[in-house]
Amino acid sequence: MKTLILFFLLTAGSLSVSAQTRPDSVYICLGKYSHAYHRNTYCKGLRNCKAKIMYVSLGDAIKKYGRKACGYCYK
């Protein structure tokens, strides 16, 4: 029984993590002076964002929004 519970917890945890983080998507701030894309919403570079934060594909962040990699997230 303990093995079954442990298996369930490990499986459920790995599914929730993989669903939240997609390597081809990033966060961007839609503020007037924003210029970077970020790995997560906890990034130091997103602290001053006064506008909406969007989750977009990496390709869109670069091509559509003209963003570059954040200096904090992508060291």
N, C-alpha and C positions, 0 to 999 in steps of 0.2 A: 504493500500500500504506500509506504514512504517513497519507494522508487517511482511509482505512478504519479504521485503528487510532485515530486522533484522534476520529473520529465515534463509535466504540464507547465510548471512555472518557467522552466528554461525555454520551452517552445513558445509560450505566450510572450515572454520577454523579448525573444529574438524577432518575432513577427512584428511587434509594435515598434521596435527600433528600426527595422528595415523599411517599414511603411513611412516613417517620419523623415528619414534622410535619403534623398535621392541624389546621387553624385552629379547628375546633369542639371540640377536646379539650384538656384541661389536666391538670396534676398537682396532687394534694392530699395532705397529710399526714393520717393518721388519728389523730394524737395528740389527747390530751384537750383541750389548749388551742389547737389549730390553728383558724385562722379565715380563711385566704386560699387562693386557687388561684393556680397558677404556670404560666408558659409552658414552662419546661424544668426538668430536675432539677438543673441547675447554679446555680440561683437562690440568692442569698444568704439569702433567706427560708426555704429548706428545709434549711439547714445544721444546725439544732438538732432536726430531726425524729428522734425516738427510736422512732417507730412505723413502720408500713408506709406507703410512698408509692404511691398509686394513680393510674392514668391513666384519667380519666373524661371524659365529655362536659361541655361548658361548662354546658349546661342542668342536668345532674344536680348539678354542683358548686354551682350557685346555689340551685336549688330543693330538692334532696334533702339536701344537706350544709350548706346555709346559708352558703356561703363568699362572700367578696368578693375583688376583684382585689388582688393583691399590690402593695405600694407600691414594690418594687424592680423587678419585671418590667414593670409597666404604668405607667411614669412618663409 
